[in-house]
Amino acid sequence: MQVFKKILAVFIGFIVAVLGWVVGTDYDPENIEHLIASGENKNMLAAEEPLRISIFNIGYGGLDASQDFFMDGGSGSKSLSLKQTQKNIEGVIDYLEMSSADIAVLQEVDIDSKRSYEVNEYDMIISALSKYNDVSTLYYKVPFVPVPFNAPMGKVEMSLLTLSKSQISKGTRYKLPNESKIPDKFFLLDRCIMESIHPLDNGKNLVVLNIHLSAYDSKGTVKKEQLRWIENYIESADLENNYYVFGGDWNLVMTDTSGEDKSSQRAYWIEKPKDFKAGGFEWYYDEKVNTVRELDAPYQNGKTFERVIDGYLVSPNVEVLAVETVDLGFENSDHNPVLLDIKLK
């Protein structure tokens, strides 16, 4: 009994120490933070020419087709290996080069995380795609994530990243409403929207908003607050001088799934709300190809549950020429990328 008490005391002491460490080093960005864009490309986007945008949640380089994830019913908490992480990011780079996108909007780019073997995925991407300018911001920074207990995720640093073949004159990080329950708030993502301003040769700007809304919010409460933030942003949009494209991982089911079997659908994949006040902005997504797969087990084509949760919200002064999900078979990520071809009105 004495031995058990000593073991229990040590365990409790460890938990208290970890909580104290995480709370004391909590990443708590300001509501609005100004970001510095990098890159040598001085070109401006041509307002009269069609433009191509790509969105891609790259799954931190560790959610390729062979993987599952503990928070979605699987057991995995990290990439298979250092080599596999590098291979996955190389696959992302190959896609970006193939896509010929003028602007690429990426989520879940690890910078220094135990789960991805400390691979600086930002550096890998930027080094390979030197013709692009970039802006990025952290939205997950925790010194030690203690779950799952048998294989803790450990240190996590992850960012949003937007790339452009033209100038990025300004970047801004806007804090979104986030999980407020303790201790969850200290271990989950600090959700945000990253705005990047892309000057046009007609004196106006293309404003691109990199987005990754909350997950693990089964009642949708936090996500609804985040959508209200977006509604307020849209209300103040300057359509005289700017064109707007929101793009990314919404964690919202975009397509009409009424009548479908939803028994395998993640609880936090709530339907895209019908009462969303879009202010003339319209949703665009590809109904033909799913953008995300379930992570309760490794991917099996035709058997694994899939949905469309990645897409765009576009201002009324932007003409959409095409939207297409590129079916990569979830080879290097649990998401497929989505291309958007537009023309500015």
C-alpha positions as CSV (number, residue, x, y, z in Angstrom):
1,M,0.0,0.0,0.0
2,Q,2.8,2.4,0.8
3,V,4.5,1.7,-2.5
4,F,1.2,2.4,-4.3
5,K,0.8,5.7,-2.5
6,K,4.3,6.7,-3.4
7,I,3.7,5.9,-7.1
8,L,0.4,7.8,-7.0
9,A,2.1,10.8,-5.4
10,V,4.8,10.8,-8.1
11,F,2.2,10.6,-10.8
12,I,0.1,13.4,-9.4
13,G,3.3,15.5,-8.9
14,F,4.2,14.9,-12.6
15,I,0.8,16.0,-13.8
16,V,0.8,19.1,-11.6
17,A,4.3,20.0,-12.9
18,V,3.3,19.5,-16.5
19,L,0.2,21.7,-16.1
20,G,2.2,24.4,-14.3
21,W,4.7,24.3,-17.1
22,V,2.1,24.5,-19.9
23,V,0.1,27.2,-18.2
24,G,3.2,29.3,-17.5
25,T,4.3,29.2,-21.1
26,D,0.8,29.4,-22.6
27,Y,0.8,30.9,-26.2
28,D,-1.7,33.7,-26.0
29,P,-1.5,36.0,-29.0
30,E,-3.2,39.4,-29.2
31,N,-6.6,39.8,-30.8
32,I,-4.9,41.4,-33.8
33,E,-1.2,40.9,-34.7
34,H,0.6,42.3,-37.7
35,L,2.7,39.9,-39.7
36,I,5.8,40.4,-41.9
37,A,5.7,38.8,-45.4
38,S,8.9,37.3,-46.9
39,G,10.1,36.8,-50.4
40,E,11.9,38.6,-53.3
41,N,9.1,38.6,-55.9
42,K,8.1,42.2,-56.7
43,N,5.4,41.4,-59.3
44,M,1.8,42.5,-58.9
45,L,-1.1,40.4,-59.8
46,A,-2.7,41.3,-63.1
47,A,-6.3,42.3,-62.4
48,E,-7.5,41.5,-65.9
49,E,-6.0,38.0,-65.9
50,P,-7.6,34.8,-64.5
51,L,-6.0,33.7,-61.2
52,R,-5.7,30.3,-59.6
53,I,-5.8,29.7,-55.8
54,S,-5.2,26.4,-54.1
55,I,-6.1,25.3,-50.5
56,F,-4.5,22.3,-48.8
57,N,-4.6,21.1,-45.2
58,I,-1.3,19.1,-45.2
59,G,-2.0,17.1,-42.0
60,Y,1.3,18.2,-40.4
61,G,3.2,15.8,-42.6
62,G,2.1,12.9,-40.6
63,L,-1.4,11.9,-41.7
64,D,-0.7,10.1,-45.0
65,A,-2.9,7.1,-46.1
66,S,-1.1,4.7,-43.8
67,Q,-2.0,6.6,-40.6
68,D,-4.8,7.1,-38.1
69,F,-5.2,9.6,-35.3
70,F,-6.1,9.1,-31.6
71,M,-8.5,12.0,-31.4
72,D,-10.6,10.6,-34.2
73,G,-10.9,7.0,-33.1
74,G,-7.5,5.7,-34.1
75,S,-4.4,5.3,-32.0
76,G,-1.7,7.3,-33.8
77,S,-0.2,10.5,-32.4
78,K,2.7,11.1,-34.7
79,S,4.1,10.5,-38.1
80,L,5.3,7.0,-39.0
81,S,9.0,8.2,-39.2
82,L,11.3,11.1,-40.0
83,K,11.6,9.7,-43.5
84,Q,7.9,9.4,-44.0
85,T,7.4,13.0,-42.8
86,Q,9.9,14.3,-45.3
87,K,8.2,12.1,-48.0
88,N,4.8,13.6,-47.2
89,I,6.1,17.2,-47.4
90,E,7.9,16.4,-50.7
91,G,4.5,15.1,-52.0
92,V,2.9,18.4,-51.0
93,I,5.6,20.3,-52.7
94,D,5.2,18.2,-55.9
95,Y,1.5,19.0,-55.9
96,L,2.1,22.7,-55.4
97,E,4.5,22.8,-58.3
98,M,2.0,20.8,-60.5
99,S,-0.9,23.0,-59.6
100,S,0.6,26.2,-60.9
101,A,-1.4,28.2,-58.4
102,D,-0.8,31.9,-58.1
103,I,-1.6,31.7,-54.4
104,A,-1.5,28.6,-52.2
105,V,-3.2,28.5,-48.8
106,L,-1.9,25.8,-46.4
107,Q,-3.0,24.6,-43.0
108,E,-1.2,22.4,-40.4
109,V,2.3,23.3,-41.4
110,D,4.5,22.0,-38.5
111,I,7.7,24.0,-37.7
112,D,9.1,22.2,-34.6
113,S,7.0,19.3,-33.4
114,K,7.8,16.0,-31.8
115,R,5.0,14.3,-33.8
116,S,6.7,15.2,-37.1
117,Y,10.2,14.5,-35.9
118,E,11.1,18.2,-35.6
119,V,11.0,18.6,-39.4
120,N,10.7,22.3,-40.2
121,E,8.1,21.9,-42.9
122,Y,7.9,25.6,-43.5
123,D,11.6,25.7,-44.4
124,M,11.2,22.6,-46.7
125,I,8.3,24.3,-48.6
126,I,9.9,27.7,-48.8
127,S,13.3,26.4,-49.9
128,A,11.7,24.3,-52.7
129,L,9.3,27.0,-53.9
130,S,11.6,30.0,-53.9
131,K,9.6,31.8,-56.6
132,Y,6.8,32.3,-54.0
133,N,6.5,35.1,-51.4
134,D,5.0,33.9,-48.1
135,V,3.4,34.9,-44.9
136,S,2.7,32.7,-41.9
137,T,1.5,32.6,-38.3
138,L,1.5,30.1,-35.5
139,Y,-1.8,28.8,-34.3
140,Y,-0.8,25.8,-32.3
141,K,2.1,26.2,-29.8
142,V,2.3,23.9,-26.7
143,P,5.5,22.8,-25.0
144,F,4.0,19.4,-24.1
145,V,0.8,17.7,-25.0
146,P,0.5,14.8,-22.6
147,V,-2.0,12.7,-24.6
148,P,-2.3,9.9,-25.5
149,F,-0.7,8.8,-22.3
150,N,1.0,5.8,-23.9
151,A,2.6,7.9,-26.6
152,P,2.3,11.7,-25.8
153,M,2.3,14.1,-28.7
154,G,4.8,16.3,-26.8
155,K,5.9,19.6,-28.1
156,V,3.8,21.1,-31.0
157,E,4.4,24.2,-33.1
158,M,2.2,24.5,-36.2
159,S,1.4,27.4,-38.5
160,L,-0.9,28.6,-41.3
161,L,1.1,29.4,-44.4
162,T,0.1,31.5,-47.5
163,L,2.3,31.5,-50.6
164,S,2.0,33.9,-53.5
165,K,3.8,34.4,-56.9
166,S,3.3,38.1,-56.4
167,Q,3.7,40.7,-53.7
168,I,2.2,40.3,-50.3
169,S,2.0,43.8,-49.0
170,K,0.6,43.0,-45.6
171,G,-0.4,40.1,-43.3
172,T,-2.6,40.1,-40.3
173,R,-3.5,37.5,-37.7
174,Y,-7.0,37.8,-36.2
175,K,-7.8,35.8,-33.1
176,L,-11.0,33.7,-33.4
177,P,-13.2,32.6,-30.5
178,N,-11.6,29.5,-29.0
179,E,-12.2,26.7,-26.5
180,S,-12.3,28.3,-23.1
181,K,-12.6,25.3,-20.8
182,I,-9.7,24.5,-18.5
183,P,-7.5,22.6,-19.0
184,D,-8.5,22.1,-22.7
185,K,-7.7,25.7,-23.6
186,F,-4.0,25.2,-22.8
187,F,-3.6,22.1,-25.0
188,L,-5.7,22.8,-28.1
189,L,-5.1,25.0,-31.1
190,D,-5.4,28.8,-30.9
191,R,-7.6,29.2,-33.9
192,C,-7.3,32.3,-36.0
193,I,-7.8,33.8,-39.5
194,M,-4.7,34.9,-41.4
195,E,-5.4,37.7,-43.8
196,S,-2.9,38.5,-46.6
197,I,-3.1,41.5,-48.9
198,H,-2.1,41.0,-52.5
199,P,-1.7,44.3,-54.5
200,L,-3.2,44.4,-58.0
201,D,-2.0,46.4,-61.0
202,N,-5.3,48.3,-61.0
203,G,-4.6,49.9,-57.6
204,K,-7.0,47.5,-55.7
205,N,-6.2,44.4,-53.6
206,L,-7.0,40.8,-53.5
207,V,-7.6,39.8,-49.9
208,V,-7.0,36.2,-49.1
209,L,-8.1,34.7,-45.8
210,N,-6.5,31.5,-44.6
211,I,-8.9,29.6,-42.4
212,H,-9.1,26.5,-40.3
213,L,-12.1,26.4,-38.0
214,S,-12.4,24.5,-34.8
215,A,-12.6,20.7,-34.5
216,Y,-13.5,18.6,-31.4
217,D,-16.4,20.9,-30.8
218,S,-19.2,18.4,-30.9
219,K,-22.0,20.9,-30.1
220,G,-20.6,23.4,-32.6
221,T,-20.7,26.2,-30.1
222,V,-17.2,27.5,-30.7
223,K,-17.5,27.1,-34.4
224,K,-20.8,29.1,-34.5
225,E,-19.0,31.9,-32.6
226,Q,-16.2,31.8,-35.2
227,L,-18.7,32.0,-38.0
228,R,-20.3,35.0,-36.4
229,W,-16.8,36.6,-36.4
230,I,-16.6,36.0,-40.1
231,E,-20.1,37.5,-40.6
232,N,-18.9,40.6,-38.8
233,Y,-15.8,40.7,-41.0
234,I,-17.9,40.5,-44.1
235,E,-20.1,43.3,-43.0
236,S,-17.1,45.6,-42.9
237,A,-15.6,44.4,-46.2
238,D,-14.5,47.2,-48.5
239,L,-15.8,45.9,-51.9
240,E,-15.0,49.2,-53.6
241,N,-11.2,48.6,-53.3
242,N,-10.8,44.9,-52.4
243,Y,-11.7,41.5,-53.7
244,Y,-12.1,38.7,-51.0
245,V,-11.5,35.0,-50.9
246,F,-11.8,32.9,-47.8
247,G,-10.2,29.5,-48.3
248,G,-9.3,26.5,-46.2
249,D,-10.5,23.8,-43.8
250,W,-13.9,24.8,-42.4
251,N,-14.6,21.6,-40.5
252,L,-18.1,22.1,-41.9
253,V,-19.9,19.7,-44.2
254,M,-20.3,21.7,-47.4
255,T,-22.6,19.4,-49.4
256,D,-26.2,18.4,-48.8
257,T,-26.1,15.1,-46.9
258,S,-29.8,14.9,-46.0
259,G,-30.9,11.3,-46.3
260,E,-27.3,10.0,-46.1
261,D,-26.0,7.6,-43.4
262,K,-24.2,9.8,-40.9
263,S,-23.3,7.1,-38.4
264,S,-19.6,7.4,-39.3
265,Q,-19.5,11.2,-39.5
266,R,-17.4,13.0,-36.9
267,A,-19.6,14.8,-34.4
268,Y,-17.9,18.1,-35.0
269,W,-18.5,18.1,-38.7
270,I,-21.6,20.1,-38.4
271,E,-23.6,21.1,-41.5
272,K,-22.8,24.4,-43.2
273,P,-25.4,26.7,-41.5
274,K,-28.3,27.8,-43.7
275,D,-28.7,31.1,-41.7
276,F,-25.1,32.2,-42.3
277,K,-25.2,35.9,-43.2
278,A,-22.9,36.0,-46.2
279,G,-23.6,39.5,-47.3
280,G,-23.5,38.5,-51.0
281,F,-20.5,36.2,-50.5
282,E,-21.0,32.7,-51.9
283,W,-19.7,29.3,-51.1
284,Y,-17.7,27.3,-53.7
285,Y,-16.7,23.7,-53.4
286,D,-16.5,20.6,-55.5
287,E,-19.3,18.1,-54.8
288,K,-17.7,15.3,-57.0
289,V,-14.6,14.6,-54.9
290,N,-14.3,14.4,-51.1
291,T,-11.7,16.6,-49.4
292,V,-11.2,14.7,-46.1
293,R,-11.2,11.2,-44.9
294,E,-11.9,9.6,-41.5
295,L,-8.9,8.9,-39.3
296,D,-10.1,6.0,-37.2
297,A,-8.0,3.6,-39.3
298,P,-5.6,3.7,-42.3
299,Y,-7.2,4.7,-45.6
300,Q,-8.9,2.2,-47.7
301,N,-10.4,3.5,-51.0
302,G,-14.1,2.8,-51.1
303,K,-14.3,1.8,-47.5
304,T,-13.1,4.8,-45.5
305,F,-15.7,7.4,-44.7
306,E,-15.2,10.7,-46.5
307,R,-16.7,14.2,-46.7
308,V,-16.3,17.6,-48.3
309,I,-15.2,20.1,-45.7
310,D,-12.6,22.2,-47.5
311,G,-13.8,25.0,-49.8
312,Y,-14.1,28.8,-50.4
313,L,-16.3,31.7,-49.5
314,V,-16.0,34.4,-52.2
315,S,-17.1,38.1,-52.4
316,P,-19.6,39.1,-55.1
317,N,-17.1,41.1,-57.1
318,V,-15.2,37.9,-57.9
319,E,-16.3,35.6,-60.8
320,V,-15.6,31.9,-60.2
321,L,-14.5,30.1,-63.4
322,A,-14.0,26.7,-61.9
323,V,-13.6,24.9,-58.6
324,E,-12.0,21.4,-58.5
325,T,-10.8,19.0,-55.8
326,V,-7.6,17.3,-56.9
327,D,-7.9,13.6,-56.0
328,L,-4.5,12.7,-54.5
329,G,-6.0,9.6,-52.8
330,F,-5.0,11.0,-49.4
331,E,-1.5,9.7,-50.1
332,N,0.4,12.4,-48.1
333,S,-2.4,14.0,-46.0
334,D,-5.9,13.2,-44.7
335,H,-7.1,16.0,-47.0
336,N,-7.2,16.6,-50.7
337,P,-6.4,20.0,-52.1
338,V,-9.0,22.2,-53.8
339,L,-8.3,24.6,-56.8
340,L,-10.2,27.7,-57.5
341,D,-10.0,29.6,-60.8
342,I,-11.3,33.2,-60.6
343,K,-11.6,36.4,-62.6
344,L,-12.0,39.8,-60.9
345,K,-15.0,41.8,-62.0
